[in-house]
Amino acid sequence: QSVLTQPPSVSGAPGQRVTMSCTGSSSNIGAGYDVHWYQQLPGTAPKLLIYGDNIRPSGVPDRFSASKSGTSASLAISGLQADDEADYYCQSHDNSLGGSVFGGGTKLTAL
Amino acid sequence: EVQLVESGGGLVQPGGSLKLHCAASGFTFSDSALHWVRQASGKGLEWVGRIRSKSNNYATAYGAPVKGRFTISRDDSKNTAYLQMNTLKTEDTAVYYCARSPTDTALLTTWGQGTLVTVSS
């Protein structure tokens, strides 16, 4: 069981907007620690997608956005494309565990 | 180009040991924290541990499943980090990634391609 909870899967038609959640607790997201999001395309290593709650690294399309409120965060993808199909992971720091924690991952399917 | 390359994975028997290497290039290695993250086949990402930079006393921290069995170290003169894994269990079977944190936080900006560790008799 992951410390951060993500839905196992989400799906959407090409062009649609999809969102996925990441729920934590008062020892991680709720404590104010940054939330980061990673995209893992099939058969590849994870890649940083969003950092510092809502900042896109250079090269990441503005179709990807994220937000945080209380003990939860969310990632939104607008104008869904077929090559957005991937696993998405949220991550933060947990002060009771003394280290980094990941969500269980959400598999995005473009219908 | 910022790059991390893991090596040292392979097949090992339960109870055995293995040492992974993470060779870095394209950035000032000594200024960054290095993390190890693993992923069992078909499963999610699991944080293994990290080592901070010299300015942060090379402090280490580990996830509960590996604490006391795994040790992270680094050699800044060789731009390389290491993951020494002892008393390996079948549940340690996974792809192991090293990742860079330039901010010495949970943020992992660059990941290696991973190396597969299989613990089996």
Interface residues (C-beta under 8 A of the other chain):
Chain A: S2 Y33 D34 H36 Y38 Q40 A45 P46 K47 L48 Y51 G52 P57 D87 Y89 Q91 S92 H93 L97 G98 G99 S100 V101 F102 G103 G104 G105
Chain B: H35 V37 G44 L45 E46 W47 G49 R50 A61 Y62 G63 A64 Y97 T105 A106 L107 L108 T109 T110 W111 G112 Q113 G114
